[in-house]
C-alpha cells in the first residue's frame, strides 16, 4: 500500500477530514512510507550532479552539521561545560538525522580526552523513531562502538545533556485560518473532481484538498487587523517540552532551530504563516503535493516552547541567535586553526554560513533549559553574551 492510499484510508475512517497535524504526522513518519521513515536520501547532501546518479544527486536540504564539521566541534564545547556544571556524563540527542552531529561531538570529545586525559561523554544515546535514519546513523557512528546507543522513546527518568538540532520544527503543527473574521482549523480532505488541480509533476490530479472547519482554537496572541490570516500553533512541540520536564531530573537541554519569539511569529504582516516544504533544495508551500517525498516544516514559536518548559518546572537558561551562540562557544578559534590554501578557504566559506545574518546566523536560535537544581551556579557559555531571553 502506498502512502497516498494509507492517507485516503485514514480520511475515510475519519469521516473524510483530517486535521493538518494528523496529516503531517503521517506524511513524515508513517512507518516505511513517510518522508523520514523511507530510505530516500532525504537530507544531508548538497545539490548537484546528474539526475539519476545515486552518487551525485543531492538530497532535499542540509542541516548545519552537514554544512560544516565546525558546528559540532563548537557545540561540543558547550556540551562539555554543561556536563561539568551539572555533574553528568551522558548526552541524549533527539532526531539525530544523518548522525553527523553526533559524530562531530564524539570525535571532538575523543580529541579532548587525548589532550586532557579524561573523556566527558560516557554514553551518547540517540532517540530516533525512524528505522531508516537509525540505520544511517549506525553506519556513520560505527567507529564509536557501544558508546553510542539508540532508543525509540524517552526513559522514565534521564540525566545528562539533551540536544535537539532541527527537531522542534519537524513536529506536526495545527493550522488555523482566520477567514472573514472567523477562525477555522485547516485540515485535509479528498479532492473532488472540480477541486483537483493538475500536478505539474506527472500530470495527475492532486488527491487532497484543503478543508476548513470553524474552531474555538486560537493563536496564543491576537493577530491585529481584520485581514485573512493563516498561521500555526504547536501543541505537539509544547507537549514534548512538558514531557522532557517530567523526565529530565539532572542536566540541561539545548534546542537549535529556526523560529521567532511569539510577538514576531504572530506579527500581522506574517499573514501566510511559516509552513513550507523542501524538495531537491527548493522551497514550496504546498504540502498536499508529492506527499511523502518532501519535508514539511514550520518555524518554531520559541516563546511557546519556553513557556511550556517553564510551566512544567524547567528553568530557562538562555535564548540567543545561532551566530551569537557559536561565537560565544569559540567558533572563531576553530576557524583560525583551519589550514591555509584552497581547502581552508572552502572550509571557512561553509562555516561562515552558520553565522552570517543572511544565512543561518540570525534565523536560527538556541534555547537552553534545565531543572532548577541544575540551573544554579553557571551560565551556558553560548549565552554568556547577547542573551535574548527578555524577548520571549
matplotlib code that plots the C-alpha trace (Angstrom):
import matplotlib.pyplot as plt

x = [0.0, 1.3, 1.4, -1.4, -3.5, -2.9, -3.9, -7.1, -7.9, -7.3, -9.5, -12.3, -12.1, -12.3, -15.3, -13.4, -11.4, -8.1, -6.7, -3.4, -1.3, -2.5, -1.9, 1.6, 2.5, 1.6, 3.3, 6.5, 6.5, 4.2, 6.3, 8.1, 6.4, 6.6, 9.3, 11.6, 10.7, 11.7, 15.2, 15.3, 18.4, 16.1, 18.8, 22.5, 23.7, 24.3, 22.6, 24.5, 25.4, 23.5, 19.9, 19.6, 23.1, 23.0, 26.5, 25.9, 22.2, 21.6, 19.0, 16.3, 18.1, 21.2, 21.5, 24.3, 26.4, 26.5, 27.4, 30.5, 32.0, 32.9, 29.2, 29.5, 33.0, 31.9, 28.8, 30.9, 32.5, 29.0, 28.2, 31.4, 30.7, 27.2, 28.2, 30.7, 28.3, 25.6, 27.8, 26.5, 28.3, 25.6, 24.3, 20.8, 20.2, 16.7, 16.3, 20.0, 19.3, 22.4, 24.4, 26.8, 26.3, 26.8, 30.0, 31.4, 30.7, 32.1, 35.2, 35.9, 35.3, 37.9, 40.4, 39.8, 40.3, 43.7, 44.7, 43.3, 43.3, 39.6, 36.5, 33.4, 30.8, 30.5, 27.4, 25.6, 22.0, 20.1, 16.3, 15.2, 11.7, 12.8, 14.2, 15.7, 17.5, 18.7, 20.4, 22.1, 23.2, 24.6, 26.7, 28.0, 28.8, 30.1, 33.6, 32.4, 31.2, 28.9, 29.5, 26.5, 23.1, 19.7, 16.2, 12.8, 11.3, 12.3, 13.0, 11.0, 13.9, 17.1, 20.2, 22.6, 22.8, 19.9, 20.4, 17.8, 19.1, 16.2, 13.8, 11.1, 10.4, 9.6, 6.9, 3.4, 1.6, -2.1, -3.1, -5.5, -7.1, -8.9, -11.3, -13.7, -13.1, -13.9, -11.3, -11.1, -9.0, -7.5, -7.5, -7.2, -10.0, -10.2, -10.3, -13.5, -13.1, -13.8, -11.3, -8.4, -5.5, -3.2, 0.0, 2.9, 4.9, 3.3, 0.1, -2.1, -4.7, -3.8, -5.8, -6.0, -7.5, -7.7, -10.9, -11.6, -13.9, -14.9, -13.0, -12.5, -8.7, -6.8, -3.2, -1.6, -1.6, -4.3, -3.4, -4.4, -6.4, -9.4, -7.4, -7.4, -4.6, -3.1, -0.8, 0.3, 0.1, 2.4, 0.7, 3.0, 6.2, 4.9, 3.8, 7.3, 8.8, 6.4, 7.4, 11.1, 10.5, 8.9, 11.8, 14.9, 16.0, 19.5, 21.3, 20.4, 18.8, 19.8, 17.4, 18.7, 16.1, 14.7, 12.0, 10.9, 9.6, 5.8, 5.5, 7.3, 5.7, 2.2, 3.0, 0.1, 2.4, 3.2, -0.3, 0.5, 2.2, 5.6, 4.7, 6.9, 8.2, 11.7, 12.3, 15.5, 16.8, 13.8, 11.1, 7.4, 4.2, 2.1, 2.3, -0.6, 1.6, 4.3, 3.2, 6.0, 8.6, 9.4, 9.9, 7.1, 8.2, 7.1, 9.2, 9.3, 7.4, 10.2, 8.1, 5.5, 8.1, 9.9, 6.7, 5.7, 9.1, 8.9, 5.3, 6.3, 9.2, 12.3, 14.3, 15.2, 19.0, 19.2, 18.0, 20.1, 20.8, 22.9, 25.6, 26.0, 25.9, 28.6, 30.8, 30.5, 31.5, 34.7, 33.9, 36.4, 39.3, 38.4, 38.2, 41.7, 43.0, 42.0, 44.8, 45.8, 45.2, 42.1, 40.9, 41.0, 39.3, 36.5, 36.0, 35.8, 33.3, 31.0, 31.4, 30.6, 27.0, 26.5, 26.9, 26.1, 22.9, 21.5, 22.2, 21.6, 23.1, 20.0, 17.1, 18.3, 18.0, 19.2, 17.1, 18.6, 16.6, 17.4, 15.8, 16.0, 18.8, 20.9, 20.4, 22.3, 25.8, 26.6, 25.7, 26.0, 29.0, 26.8, 24.6, 27.4, 26.9, 23.9, 21.2, 17.7, 15.6, 13.9, 12.4, 10.5]
y = [0.0, 3.5, 6.4, 8.1, 5.0, 5.0, 8.6, 8.0, 5.1, 7.3, 10.1, 7.6, 6.3, 9.9, 10.9, 12.5, 15.1, 15.0, 17.9, 19.0, 17.9, 14.3, 14.6, 16.0, 13.2, 10.5, 12.3, 12.5, 9.4, 6.7, 3.5, 2.6, 5.2, 8.6, 11.1, 10.4, 6.7, 5.7, 5.0, 8.1, 10.3, 13.0, 15.3, 15.7, 16.1, 19.3, 19.7, 18.9, 16.2, 14.4, 13.2, 9.5, 9.1, 7.9, 9.2, 12.8, 13.6, 15.9, 15.4, 17.9, 20.0, 20.1, 20.9, 22.7, 19.6, 18.7, 22.3, 22.3, 20.0, 23.1, 23.2, 20.0, 20.8, 24.1, 22.7, 20.1, 22.9, 23.8, 20.2, 19.7, 22.8, 21.7, 18.1, 19.5, 22.1, 19.5, 16.6, 14.3, 12.2, 11.3, 13.0, 12.4, 13.6, 13.7, 13.1, 12.8, 12.8, 11.7, 11.2, 13.9, 16.0, 13.0, 12.1, 15.6, 15.9, 12.4, 12.9, 16.2, 14.5, 11.9, 14.6, 16.3, 13.0, 12.6, 16.1, 16.2, 12.5, 12.3, 12.0, 14.0, 11.8, 8.2, 7.4, 9.0, 8.0, 8.8, 8.9, 8.1, 7.0, 6.4, 2.9, 4.1, 7.0, 4.8, 2.5, 5.5, 6.7, 3.3, 3.2, 6.7, 6.1, 2.5, 3.6, 4.7, 1.2, 0.7, 4.2, 5.1, 3.6, 4.1, 4.4, 4.9, 6.7, 8.6, 6.6, 7.4, 9.5, 10.7, 12.7, 14.4, 17.0, 16.9, 18.1, 18.8, 20.3, 21.0, 18.7, 21.0, 22.3, 18.8, 18.2, 18.3, 21.6, 22.6, 25.1, 27.9, 30.2, 33.5, 33.9, 36.8, 37.4, 33.8, 31.3, 27.9, 24.8, 24.0, 20.3, 17.9, 16.2, 14.2, 16.5, 16.4, 16.3, 20.0, 20.8, 18.6, 20.7, 19.4, 18.3, 19.8, 16.6, 13.7, 15.4, 13.7, 15.5, 16.0, 13.6, 16.0, 19.4, 21.9, 21.9, 24.4, 24.0, 26.6, 26.2, 27.5, 27.2, 30.5, 31.6, 32.5, 36.2, 38.1, 39.0, 42.6, 43.6, 42.1, 40.7, 36.9, 35.0, 31.5, 30.5, 27.6, 26.6, 24.0, 21.7, 18.7, 20.7, 22.2, 18.7, 17.4, 20.1, 19.2, 15.5, 16.4, 18.5, 15.5, 13.1, 15.3, 15.1, 16.5, 18.1, 20.7, 20.8, 22.8, 23.2, 24.8, 25.6, 28.3, 30.4, 33.5, 34.8, 35.0, 38.7, 38.2, 34.8, 36.3, 39.6, 40.9, 41.1, 37.3, 36.6, 33.4, 31.6, 29.8, 26.3, 25.3, 22.2, 21.2, 19.1, 18.9, 22.0, 24.0, 25.5, 25.5, 26.0, 23.0, 20.0, 18.3, 17.6, 14.9, 13.6, 11.5, 12.8, 16.1, 17.6, 19.6, 22.0, 25.1, 27.7, 27.3, 29.6, 29.8, 31.7, 28.9, 26.1, 28.1, 28.8, 25.1, 24.1, 26.7, 25.9, 22.2, 23.1, 23.8, 26.9, 28.9, 29.2, 31.4, 32.2, 33.7, 33.6, 30.7, 33.2, 34.6, 31.1, 29.7, 32.8, 32.6, 28.9, 29.7, 29.2, 31.9, 29.9, 26.9, 29.0, 30.4, 26.8, 25.8, 25.4, 28.0, 27.4, 26.4, 23.7, 26.0, 28.7, 26.4, 25.2, 28.8, 29.7, 26.8, 27.6, 31.3, 30.2, 29.2, 32.7, 35.1, 37.0, 36.3, 32.6, 30.7, 33.0, 35.1, 32.9, 30.0, 30.4, 28.4, 27.8, 26.3, 24.9, 22.9, 21.5, 24.1, 22.2, 22.0, 25.7, 27.1, 28.5, 28.6, 30.3, 28.4, 29.7, 30.1, 32.6, 34.5, 37.5, 38.5, 36.7, 37.5, 35.8, 39.1, 39.0, 35.7]
z = [0.0, -0.9, 1.5, -0.6, -0.2, 3.6, 3.8, 1.8, 4.1, 7.1, 5.7, 5.1, 8.6, 10.0, 8.0, 5.1, 7.1, 8.9, 11.0, 9.4, 12.3, 11.8, 8.0, 8.6, 11.1, 8.6, 5.7, 7.6, 9.9, 8.6, 9.1, 5.9, 3.8, 5.4, 4.4, 7.4, 7.5, 4.0, 2.7, 0.4, 0.8, 2.4, 3.6, 4.3, 0.7, -1.3, -4.7, -7.8, -10.3, -13.0, -12.4, -11.8, -10.3, -6.7, -6.2, -7.3, -6.9, -3.9, -1.2, -0.3, 2.3, 4.5, 8.2, 10.0, 10.7, 7.0, 6.1, 8.3, 10.9, 12.9, 14.0, 16.1, 17.2, 18.6, 20.1, 21.9, 23.9, 25.2, 25.9, 27.9, 30.0, 30.7, 31.6, 34.1, 35.5, 36.1, 37.2, 34.4, 31.7, 29.2, 26.1, 24.7, 21.1, 19.6, 15.9, 15.0, 11.3, 9.3, 12.5, 11.5, 14.6, 17.0, 15.1, 15.3, 19.0, 19.9, 17.8, 19.4, 22.8, 21.8, 20.9, 24.2, 26.0, 24.3, 25.3, 28.9, 29.8, 30.6, 28.5, 29.2, 27.4, 28.8, 26.8, 23.8, 23.3, 20.2, 20.4, 16.9, 15.7, 12.1, 11.4, 8.1, 9.8, 12.6, 10.1, 8.5, 12.0, 12.9, 9.8, 10.5, 14.1, 14.0, 15.0, 18.4, 19.3, 22.2, 23.4, 21.2, 21.9, 20.4, 21.9, 20.3, 23.3, 26.4, 29.6, 32.7, 34.0, 32.4, 33.4, 31.1, 28.3, 25.8, 22.2, 19.6, 16.3, 13.9, 15.8, 17.0, 13.5, 12.3, 14.9, 13.4, 13.8, 13.7, 11.0, 11.9, 9.3, 10.0, 7.1, 7.0, 10.7, 11.7, 12.9, 11.3, 11.8, 8.4, 7.6, 4.6, 2.7, -0.5, -3.6, -5.5, -9.3, -9.6, -6.9, -8.2, -9.5, -12.2, -10.7, -12.6, -11.9, -13.8, -14.9, -12.4, -10.2, -6.6, -4.5, -1.5, -0.9, 2.0, 4.1, 6.9, 9.9, 12.4, 15.7, 19.2, 18.8, 18.7, 18.4, 21.7, 20.7, 18.9, 15.3, 14.9, 11.9, 10.1, 7.2, 6.4, 8.2, 8.1, 10.9, 13.1, 16.7, 18.2, 20.7, 20.0, 20.5, 23.7, 24.9, 24.1, 26.4, 29.2, 28.8, 28.9, 32.1, 33.7, 32.8, 33.0, 36.6, 36.2, 33.3, 30.7, 27.2, 24.2, 21.2, 17.9, 15.3, 13.0, 14.5, 16.4, 19.7, 19.9, 19.0, 15.7, 15.0, 15.1, 13.6, 11.5, 8.4, 8.7, 7.4, 5.5, 8.3, 8.2, 6.8, 4.0, 2.2, 1.0, -2.1, -4.0, -2.3, -3.4, -1.2, -1.8, 0.2, -0.9, 1.5, -0.4, -3.4, -3.5, -0.1, 1.5, -1.0, 0.6, 4.0, 5.7, 8.4, 10.3, 12.2, 16.0, 18.3, 20.9, 23.4, 23.4, 23.9, 26.5, 28.5, 28.2, 29.7, 32.4, 33.4, 33.7, 36.0, 34.0, 34.2, 31.0, 31.0, 27.9, 24.4, 21.6, 17.9, 16.5, 15.4, 18.9, 20.4, 18.2, 18.5, 22.3, 22.2, 20.3, 16.7, 15.8, 17.4, 15.3, 12.2, 12.8, 13.2, 9.7, 7.3, 4.7, 1.0, -1.0, 1.4, 4.3, 2.3, 1.3, 4.9, 6.1, 3.5, 4.5, 8.2, 7.6, 6.6, 10.2, 11.4, 8.6, 9.2, 5.8, 6.1, 9.3, 11.8, 12.7, 11.6, 13.8, 17.5, 20.5, 23.6, 26.8, 29.7, 32.8, 36.0, 38.9, 40.8, 37.6, 36.7, 39.8, 39.7, 36.0, 32.7, 29.4, 27.6, 24.5, 26.2, 28.0, 25.7, 23.6, 25.6, 24.3, 26.9, 27.5, 24.0, 24.6]

ax = plt.figure().add_subplot(projection="3d")
ax.plot(x, y, z, "-o")
ax.set_aspect("equal")
plt.show()
